[in-house]
Amino acid sequence: MVSQNLPLNYTSLDLEIEVIKRFRALAPFLPLQCRVWRELNGRDTILYLDWADCPQELGMNEQEWQEIALLLAYSCDYLGLANSLVFRNGEQIVGWMSLEEIA
């Protein structure tokens, strides 16, 4: 019998919350207002990062974006979260990165 005192109930939602929490711990520079979630797309998993609630962070130059994207990709790859990262600003996709590019 499973103890009621365990921190997780081991449901899919609990595991998703935990894995996103671990991802954020590896990327402490990621604004808390940035929404992060995963979705399945066929056999692939995509990690979405939505910057709609912190658009000021989108004002970085291309070099800064490449560095941020690479750090996020390494964190995602380390945890085995997804095959791709998609950067969004609300409904608009502002960037995409396959984790195969960093291998």
C-alpha positions as CSV (number, residue, x, y, z in Angstrom):
1,M,0.0,0.0,0.0
2,V,1.3,3.5,-1.0
3,S,1.9,5.9,1.9
4,Q,-0.2,9.1,2.0
5,N,2.9,11.0,3.2
6,L,4.9,10.6,-0.1
7,P,5.3,13.9,-1.9
8,L,4.0,12.6,-5.2
9,N,1.0,10.5,-6.1
10,Y,2.8,9.3,-9.2
11,T,0.1,10.4,-11.5
12,S,1.0,11.8,-15.0
13,L,0.3,15.3,-13.8
14,D,2.5,14.9,-10.7
15,L,5.3,13.6,-12.9
16,E,4.9,16.5,-15.4
17,I,5.0,19.0,-12.6
18,E,8.2,17.4,-11.2
19,V,10.0,17.2,-14.5
20,I,9.2,20.9,-15.3
21,K,10.4,21.8,-11.8
22,R,13.7,20.0,-12.4
23,F,14.1,21.7,-15.8
24,R,13.6,25.1,-14.3
25,A,16.1,24.2,-11.6
26,L,18.7,23.5,-14.4
27,A,17.7,26.8,-16.1
28,P,17.4,29.4,-13.2
29,F,17.7,32.2,-15.7
30,L,14.4,31.3,-17.2
31,P,11.8,33.8,-16.1
32,L,9.1,32.4,-13.8
33,Q,6.4,34.1,-16.0
34,C,7.6,32.0,-19.0
35,R,5.1,29.1,-19.4
36,V,6.7,25.7,-20.0
37,W,4.9,22.6,-21.0
38,R,5.4,19.4,-23.1
39,E,3.2,17.9,-25.9
40,L,3.5,14.8,-27.9
41,N,3.7,15.1,-31.7
42,G,3.6,11.6,-33.2
43,R,6.7,9.8,-31.7
44,D,8.3,13.1,-30.8
45,T,8.0,15.2,-27.7
46,I,8.1,19.0,-27.9
47,L,9.0,21.3,-25.0
48,Y,7.2,24.6,-25.4
49,L,8.4,27.8,-23.8
50,D,5.9,30.7,-24.1
51,W,7.3,34.2,-23.4
52,A,3.9,36.0,-23.8
53,D,3.8,37.0,-20.1
54,C,7.4,38.4,-20.1
55,P,7.9,40.0,-23.6
56,Q,10.7,42.2,-22.3
57,E,12.8,39.0,-22.3
58,L,12.4,38.7,-26.0
59,G,14.4,41.9,-26.6
60,M,17.7,40.0,-26.6
61,N,20.0,40.1,-29.6
62,E,20.6,37.0,-31.7
63,Q,23.8,36.0,-30.0
64,E,22.1,36.1,-26.6
65,W,19.2,34.0,-27.9
66,Q,21.5,31.4,-29.3
67,E,23.3,31.1,-26.0
68,I,20.0,30.9,-24.0
69,A,18.5,28.4,-26.5
70,L,21.6,26.2,-26.2
71,L,21.6,26.2,-22.4
72,L,17.9,25.3,-22.5
73,A,18.5,22.6,-25.0
74,Y,21.3,21.0,-22.9
75,S,19.0,21.1,-19.8
76,C,16.2,19.5,-21.8
77,D,18.5,16.8,-23.2
78,Y,20.1,16.1,-19.8
79,L,16.6,15.3,-18.4
80,G,15.4,13.5,-21.5
81,L,12.4,15.8,-21.7
82,A,11.9,16.3,-25.5
83,N,13.2,16.0,-29.0
84,S,12.6,19.7,-29.8
85,L,12.2,23.1,-28.2
86,V,9.6,25.6,-29.5
87,F,9.9,29.2,-28.4
88,R,6.6,31.1,-28.5
89,N,5.2,34.6,-27.8
90,G,1.5,33.7,-27.3
91,E,0.3,32.2,-30.6
92,Q,3.4,33.2,-32.6
93,I,6.3,30.8,-32.9
94,V,9.5,32.8,-32.6
95,G,12.0,30.0,-32.7
96,W,12.5,26.2,-32.9
97,M,15.4,23.9,-32.1
98,S,15.8,20.2,-32.6
99,L,17.9,18.6,-29.9
100,E,19.6,16.5,-32.7
101,E,21.3,19.8,-33.6
102,I,23.2,19.8,-30.3
103,A,24.2,16.1,-30.3
